[in-house]
Amino acid sequence: MQNKKLTDNIYYVGADDKTIDLFEGQYIVPNGISYNSYVIMDEKITVMDTVDKRATDEWFKNLEEVLGGKEPAYLVVLHMEPDHAANIEKFLDKYKNAKVVSNPKTFNMIPQFFEHLDLEGRKVVVNEGEELSLGEHSLTFIMAPMVHWPEVMVAYEKKDKILFSADGFGKFGALDTDEPWDCEARRYYINIVGKYGAQVQALLKKAATLDIQKIYPLHGPMLTENLGHYIEKYDIWSSYRPENEGIFIAYASVYGHTKAVAEKLKEVLEAKGAPKVFIADLARDDMAEAVEDAFRYDRLVLASITYDAGIFPVMESFIAHLKSKNYQNRKVGFIENGSWAPIAAKKMRAELEGLKDITFMNNVVSIKSAMKDADVKQIEALADELLA
């Protein structure tokens, strides 16, 4: 997607990256990622953020085509993460008269990335609620600390009623990817922003006072229709409410015996009328998607072997991800397996006990080595409690 004209005077100059293997060094992105950047053509031409270094050449090419030989007056920096800010120094070297517009926290952070960048005389410092006139357009700046870095802000463009939302409302996937927004936006939000639900709620309250007709994020598609749907999803995700009724079973198995118990629980639940039951192998399935599903549904079952007198490593990692993203307000059940001392359930529960509003199931399925006929009663008891 190159140089798309979004409004009479606002252009998209970002780039798709389909060669990246892991976003932020850990998230699988089978359909790539977009690095979004925008240009407002006005009396004072304004560029909204740069892009990742992986897309530097394409970005400058797109930018030059839109500028048509004109000089930008401002570079607005909403977020200093390198996938958006990598080209600040190159931009300022190329456009000698351009100034950087951002807040004090950003200007404190810039030298951490660009040791030799001299911003003397080139800073425009903005704070909460301050407005910058560009001519026909103006930008009002709203601080959004910890959504998801401390220096983040968003900008509201009054003429076309656009919220430039930084990483908010972002999504995995290149812009030419034909897929529903919800799934990859949810996986993006839960894993990247999810820890900071209270801060997202604060930003949503500020945004509710504005007449927003379009949302332009730094990743993913520009949102121009049905904004209520996207805002509702963000409200659900950031308040840690389950999005759907359903039971997610996450298991860690070595020789397949614990997997068999997890699959038997799924079978029993469905036989008892559970409408939605999902299962994941934590050693093989995408960890970020498993974390997403744990937050999406209202009930979770953790199934792990006992390993080195503790929890199997991939289950430890999964639980650590849940804790780091403030997992809460769910029902949780346990399945454990051990050949001589099954204690995984006790260990898993201990890891989760400090979390907010977690209801633990009383019935724990405890298997020794392989599932026996008699163990099915335990599985049925857990299923009944989960469905109660």
Backbone hydrogen bonds, N-H to C=O, Kabsch-Sander energy under -0.5 kcal/mol:
donor,donor_aa,acceptor,acceptor_aa,energy
4,K,12,Y,-0.7
6,L,4,K,-0.7
6,L,10,I,-2.6
7,T,10,I,-1.7
11,Y,39,V,-2.6
12,Y,4,K,-3.0
13,V,37,S,-2.9
14,G,37,S,-0.7
15,A,35,Y,-2.1
17,D,33,I,-3.0
18,K,16,D,-0.5
23,F,27,Y,-3.0
25,G,22,L,-1.0
26,Q,23,F,-2.0
27,Y,23,F,-2.6
28,I,26,Q,-0.6
29,V,21,D,-0.8
32,G,29,V,-2.3
33,I,17,D,-1.8
35,Y,15,A,-3.1
36,N,34,S,-0.6
36,N,218,L,-2.5
38,Y,48,M,-1.3
39,V,11,Y,-2.4
40,I,46,T,-3.2
41,M,9,N,-3.3
41,M,39,V,-0.7
42,D,40,I,-0.8
44,K,134,L,-2.3
45,I,43,E,-0.7
46,T,40,I,-2.3
47,V,74,Y,-2.6
48,M,38,Y,-3.4
49,D,47,V,-1.0
49,D,76,V,-2.3
50,T,84,H,-1.4
52,D,83,D,-0.8
55,A,52,D,-2.0
56,T,53,K,-1.2
59,W,55,A,-2.5
60,F,56,T,-2.5
61,K,57,D,-2.1
62,N,58,E,-2.6
63,L,59,W,-2.9
64,E,60,F,-2.7
65,E,61,K,-1.9
66,V,62,N,-1.8
67,L,63,L,-2.6
68,G,64,E,-2.0
69,G,64,E,-0.5
70,K,67,L,-1.8
73,A,45,I,-2.5
74,Y,45,I,-2.2
75,L,99,K,-2.6
76,V,47,V,-3.1
77,V,75,L,-0.5
77,V,101,V,-2.4
78,L,76,V,-0.7
84,H,81,E,-2.7
85,A,81,E,-2.0
86,A,82,P,-1.2
87,N,51,V,-0.5
88,I,85,A,-1.6
91,F,87,N,-2.5
92,L,88,I,-2.4
93,D,89,E,-2.2
94,K,90,K,-1.8
95,Y,91,F,-2.8
96,K,94,K,-0.8
98,A,95,Y,-1.4
99,K,73,A,-2.6
100,V,122,R,-3.3
101,V,75,L,-2.8
102,S,100,V,-0.6
102,S,124,V,-2.0
106,T,103,N,-0.7
107,F,103,N,-1.9
108,N,104,P,-1.7
109,M,105,K,-1.2
109,M,106,T,-0.5
110,I,106,T,-2.2
112,Q,109,M,-1.6
113,F,109,M,-0.7
113,F,110,I,-1.4
114,F,110,I,-2.6
115,E,113,F,-0.5
117,L,114,F,-1.2
118,D,116,H,-0.5
119,L,117,L,-0.7
122,R,119,L,-2.7
124,V,100,V,-2.8
126,V,102,S,-2.4
129,G,141,F,-2.9
130,E,127,N,-2.2
132,L,139,L,-2.9
134,L,137,H,-3.1
135,G,137,H,-0.9
139,L,132,L,-2.5
140,T,156,Y,-2.4
141,F,130,E,-2.4
142,I,154,V,-2.5
144,A,152,V,-2.7
146,M,149,W,-2.0
147,V,144,A,-1.5
147,V,149,W,-0.9
152,V,149,W,-1.2
153,M,78,L,-1.8
154,V,142,I,-2.8
155,A,164,F,-2.1
156,Y,140,T,-2.9
157,E,155,A,-0.6
157,E,162,I,-3.3
158,K,138,S,-1.5
158,K,156,Y,-0.7
161,K,157,E,-0.8
162,I,157,E,-1.7
163,L,214,K,-2.6
164,F,155,A,-3.3
164,F,162,I,-0.7
165,S,163,L,-1.0
165,S,216,Y,-1.3
168,G,165,S,-1.9
170,G,167,D,-1.6
172,F,184,E,-1.0
173,G,32,G,-2.0
174,A,31,N,-3.1
177,T,174,A,-1.7
179,E,177,T,-1.1
184,E,180,P,-0.6
185,A,181,W,-2.1
186,R,182,D,-2.7
187,R,183,C,-2.3
188,Y,184,E,-1.7
189,Y,185,A,-2.9
190,I,186,R,-2.9
191,N,187,R,-1.6
192,I,188,Y,-2.1
193,V,188,Y,-0.6
193,V,189,Y,-1.9
194,G,189,Y,-2.1
196,Y,193,V,-2.5
197,G,194,G,-0.7
200,V,196,Y,-2.1
201,Q,197,G,-2.7
202,A,198,A,-1.9
203,L,199,Q,-1.9
204,L,200,V,-2.6
205,K,201,Q,-1.9
206,K,202,A,-1.7
207,A,203,L,-2.8
208,A,204,L,-1.8
209,T,206,K,-1.4
210,L,207,A,-2.0
212,I,210,L,-1.3
213,Q,161,K,-3.0
213,Q,211,D,-0.6
214,K,161,K,-1.6
215,I,223,L,-2.8
216,Y,163,L,-2.7
218,L,166,A,-2.7
223,L,215,I,-3.0
224,T,222,M,-0.7
229,H,226,N,-1.4
230,Y,226,N,-0.9
231,I,227,L,-2.5
232,E,228,G,-2.3
233,K,229,H,-2.0
234,Y,230,Y,-2.2
235,D,231,I,-2.1
236,I,232,E,-2.3
237,W,233,K,-3.0
238,S,234,Y,-2.5
239,S,235,D,-1.0
240,Y,237,W,-1.1
241,R,236,I,-1.7
243,E,295,F,-0.5
243,E,296,R,-1.3
244,N,296,R,-2.5
247,I,276,K,-2.2
248,F,299,R,-2.4
249,I,247,I,-0.5
249,I,278,F,-3.2
250,A,248,F,-0.6
250,A,301,V,-2.8
251,Y,249,I,-0.5
251,Y,280,A,-2.6
252,A,303,A,-2.4
260,A,256,G,-1.9
261,V,257,H,-1.5
262,A,258,T,-2.3
263,E,259,K,-2.7
264,K,260,A,-2.1
265,L,261,V,-2.5
266,K,262,A,-2.0
267,E,263,E,-2.2
268,V,264,K,-2.7
269,L,265,L,-2.9
270,E,266,K,-2.4
271,A,267,E,-2.1
272,K,268,V,-1.7
273,G,270,E,-1.2
274,A,269,L,-2.6
278,F,247,I,-2.8
280,A,249,I,-2.3
282,L,251,Y,-2.4
282,L,280,A,-0.8
284,R,281,D,-1.4
285,D,281,D,-3.3
290,A,286,D,-2.0
291,V,287,M,-2.5
292,E,288,A,-2.1
293,D,289,E,-2.5
294,A,290,A,-2.1
295,F,291,V,-1.6
296,R,292,E,-1.9
297,Y,293,D,-2.0
298,D,244,N,-0.9
299,R,246,G,-1.5
300,L,331,K,-2.5
301,V,248,F,-2.7
302,L,333,G,-2.5
303,A,250,A,-2.6
303,A,301,V,-0.5
304,S,335,I,-2.3
305,I,252,A,-0.9
306,T,337,N,-2.6
307,Y,305,I,-0.5
307,Y,310,G,-1.7
310,G,307,Y,-1.1
312,F,305,I,-0.9
315,M,312,F,-1.0
316,E,312,F,-2.1
317,S,313,P,-2.5
318,F,314,V,-2.2
319,I,315,M,-2.7
320,A,316,E,-2.3
321,H,317,S,-2.2
322,L,318,F,-2.2
323,K,319,I,-2.6
324,S,320,A,-2.4
325,K,321,H,-1.4
326,N,323,K,-1.6
327,Y,322,L,-2.3
329,N,356,K,-1.9
330,R,357,D,-0.7
331,K,298,D,-2.0
332,V,359,T,-2.6
333,G,300,L,-2.7
335,I,302,L,-2.7
336,E,365,V,-2.9
337,N,304,S,-1.4
338,G,367,I,-1.8
343,I,341,A,-0.7
347,K,343,I,-2.0
348,M,344,A,-3.0
349,R,345,A,-2.7
350,A,346,K,-2.0
351,E,347,K,-1.6
352,L,348,M,-1.2
352,L,349,R,-0.5
353,E,349,R,-1.3
355,L,352,L,-2.0
358,I,355,L,-0.6
359,T,330,R,-2.5
359,T,357,D,-0.6
360,F,358,I,-0.6
361,M,332,V,-2.7
364,V,362,N,-0.7
365,V,334,F,-2.1
366,S,364,V,-0.7
367,I,336,E,-2.6
367,I,365,V,-0.5
369,S,367,I,-0.7
370,A,368,K,-1.7
375,D,372,K,-1.0
376,V,372,K,-0.5
376,V,373,D,-1.2
377,K,374,A,-1.0
378,Q,375,D,-0.5
379,I,375,D,-1.7
380,E,376,V,-2.6
381,A,377,K,-2.1
382,L,378,Q,-2.2
383,A,379,I,-2.3
384,D,380,E,-2.6
385,E,381,A,-2.0
386,L,382,L,-2.4
387,L,383,A,-1.7
388,A,384,D,-0.8
388,A,385,E,-0.6
